[in-house]
Structure formats: C-alpha cells, structure tokens
C-alpha cells in the first residue's frame, strides 16, 4: 500500500511498551484509519478533529487536501487547546475523531448539536460500543447511517505511541449524518 507508506513518513513511526497505561484516556489512532475513512466516506472539505492528540488523524486529512481544525483538551503540541464538550459554536463541516471512550456518547451528542443537517459525525470506536441498554436508547434516537467495521485490527497507541504487536480490539468508524432516521448499514473496510 504505497500511499500509506507516504502517510507514515509524514507523521513518523511509533513504538512503545504494551504495559504503559494511557494518561487522560489518550489512545491515539493509527493514521491508516483516517486514510481509509477518506476512501470509504465522502467528507466535506471542512473537518474538525476535536480530540486530535498529537495530530495522527489530522495530518492525514490535511495530506488528503481537507481543511482541518484540530483541537484537544490536553496540550500535546498539536492543535488548539479546547474543551470540545463545552463549546457552543456551530461548525460548518464534518466532525471526525477518536474520542476518549468514556465520553464517546457525549462527544457524539454534542457534535450532532453543533453541525448543520446533512453534516457527518464520524467516530472511531470499539465495536462493543453497540452494547448496553443506555446505548440502545441512544441508537434509537440517533441511528448511525453507517458503521464501517475494520476487517483487520487497527492499532491505538497508548499515550500516542504504537506497539509492534497487533491490537486486541475490534474497531469501527461510526458515521452519523445529522437528521438521518433510517436503518443503520454495516459494512467492512480494509
């Protein structure tokens, strides 16, 4: 996959011990996830990566020609420091991120509040995010338009560093389109 090799050169390579524990729920997404999203979903030109960490996803979107706003609650040397969940501004574009898992539902609900109809909210989450009674009610109210399940394991780097071993998590891109009320379509990528 030649293009991915170029993206790896843009953002750098990563190594870490799998025994490290993430500070502030910081599990960076392998940039290949952003690359794949640009191939499987039509995204608006303006993207807000609102939990950008060190820019792993943002840099890929920029490389692919998108206008990217990058922010994070914690200053990790990339993007603006901003508490996304406390912003009241509207965003004219799509919101794409791997949110802190314990706040994922809040990120989705807030993102859907601040984008206009037809804009997308794309969240990279565990497949098990589908589970639970509370989530059932959430999904009935806000059905994703599509869920793209990764057919190979994509790594998430503890504290922004990536292990040489494969991930144990099954992950997916959950794609909401504001205003959509139909059935969710499940597809696979990579």
Secondary structure, DSSP 8 states (H G I E B T S, - for coil): -HHHHHHHHHH------TT---GGG-EEE-THHHHHHHHHS---SEEEETT-TTTHHHHHHHHTT-EEEEEESS--SSSEE--GGG----BSSEEEE---GGGHHHHHHHHHHHB-TT-EEEEEEEGGGG-SHHHHHHHHHS--SEEEEESS---EEETT---SS--S--EEEEEEETT--S--EEEEE-
